[in-house]
Amino acid sequence: MLDTLDAAAVRRWCASGLATLQRHQGEIDDLNVFPVPDGDTGTNLVLTLTSAQQALAMDLDTLPDDGHTPHGHALRLMAQGALLGARGNSGVILSQILRGLADALAAAPAVRGRQLAAGLAAATTAAYAAVAHPVEGTLLTVVTAAARAAEQADSDDLCAVVRAAAAAAAHSLARTPEQLPALARAGVVDAGGRGLCLLLDALVEVITGESPAPPAPAPPAVRPPATAVRETGSPAYAYEVQYLLDASDEAVARLRAELDPLGDSLVIVGDGSPGVGTWNVHVHVNDVGTAIEAGVAAGRPHRITVTRFADQAAPPAPVPLPDGRAAVVVATGAGIAELFAAEGATVVPANPSTGELLDAIRATGAARVVVLPNDPNTQSVASAAAREAHGLGVKVSVVPTRSPVQALAALAVRDPSRRFEDDVIAMAEAAGACRYAEVCHAGKEALTVAGPCRPGDVLALVEGEVHLIGADLLDTCTAVVDRMLGGGGELVTLLRGADAPDGLTDRVREHVERSWPFVEVQAYEGGQPHYPLLVGVE
């Protein structure tokens, strides 16, 4: 048993935690409540911790001259590696949990029970700060329970505190279906919370020398819904306002109180600098002017972006625009990557880490870069990369595209003659005005908002929600295009998937030309997996 958490124990914890996550990777992936076979929480957690372990392996003995202890240095390396390798929402949140631990414990002479409790409290604070719209019944709830139990143990006994934290986390995980209806309907626990419990069990083993009882297998999903909690807030608010703010802690506290009643999805994250620091302010509102004016009153806002929510391969050589701008786009599929490259964008393969996106941003050589993530899970990673790039002097704005067709619409309106901020707003508006749909085959039985589906059924999702369930691929594709054009539209973009039958886009194009003679159709070979057809309507 260990009396204190030293640097060697930190390294063993990272290695043991990674091995545990790898053993349960598929199980955690299966906790996904979406019928499309793309659940990847377990994979993202493994990739995030892999990056953390690589950071530790690259620098085991060197201590910076900053007063940090060996265990503090190891924790900082682990947190920084996790941040650069973070993938998906769960990976970003995990990186912030590790950052909170590192910040709280880096300078502590020794890490005993009370110090670990303080570290878990800081980790909870950092985790909540990483989420635009915190939802209970998730990884956030589990880390909160662990921190609270560690504090209530009120002991310097490191073994007693870590056991209490792990037990409370497991109990909280079991209750997540009671807090989140989507989990209850699916009959599963939260995937991210499951991963955190496994990491805490690994920490118990490292500190106590005792192998915990094997965790009970996660319950299988039974008829999960095809919709998830909207992590980015209520659709009642039409605009996303985001800016960097140079301000003091006191001014930011007042700003939080002013922004909170204006909307939702409020998150303000600082860089930890003493005195006047740099903060990332994010909120969803209807009154854009008031949100920005509150920032002006609090300090110096800059890199202001306003996004309107409407209806909601190695990368090629970067091509920065003449005034030092560039675009970095995440792409799934060789054909889609070629389309973006033809628009002068730097292309990053799907599901990138923070470090990979940051490398792509730096490789452009541009001082101002717009990032198009093209997937909800990649948005958190893109935001983390943008924060890191800011520290390197690169101005980065993330346009929250959810589909490649939205990114194509955004790139089409780029204009280097405009101010960078105005150009980003124009791109965001173009992306928001492009409604998107995805057609795929159901990977599991589920109860969707359009009715029950079975494996093999054809699903048509509009803006991420199942609208149609069919038996024939072509019929479903034409039906969803008709439904989208029924709400208006002048241009239809079709991206054919890697497994789509030959002639699919040609037959959909012919249908549109017959039924909607005044609508223009553009069809491309996308090469994306899982989705035989992606549709955009502008």
Buried (B, 14 or more C-beta within 10 A) or exposed (E): EBBBBBBBBBBBBBBBBBBBBBEBBEBBBBBBBBBBBBBBBBBBBBBBBBBBBBBBEEBEEEBEEEEBBBBBBBBBBBBBBBBBBBBBBBBBBBBBBBBBBBBBBBEBEBBBBBBBBBBBBBBBBBBBBBBBBBBEBBBBBBBBBBBBBBBEBEBBBBBBBBBBBBBBBBBBBBBBBEBBEBBEBBBBBBBBBBBBBBBBBBBBBBBBEEEBEEBEEBBEBEBBBBBBBBBBBEEEBBBBBBBBBBBBEEBBEBBBEBBEEBBBBBBBBBEEEEEBBBBBBBBBBEBBEBBBEBBEEBBEBBBBBBBBBBBBBEBBEBBBBEEBBBBBBBBBBBBBBBBBBEBBBBBBBBBBBBBBBBBBBBBBEBBBBBBBBBBBBBBBBBBBBBBBBBEEEBBBBBBBBBBBBBBBBBBEBBEEEEEBBEBBBBBBBBBBBBBBBBBBBBBBBBBBEBEEBEEEBBBBBBBBBBBBBBEEBBEBBBBBBEBBBEEEBEBBBBBBBBEBEEEBBEEBBEBBEEEBEEBEBBBBBBBBBBBBBBBBBB
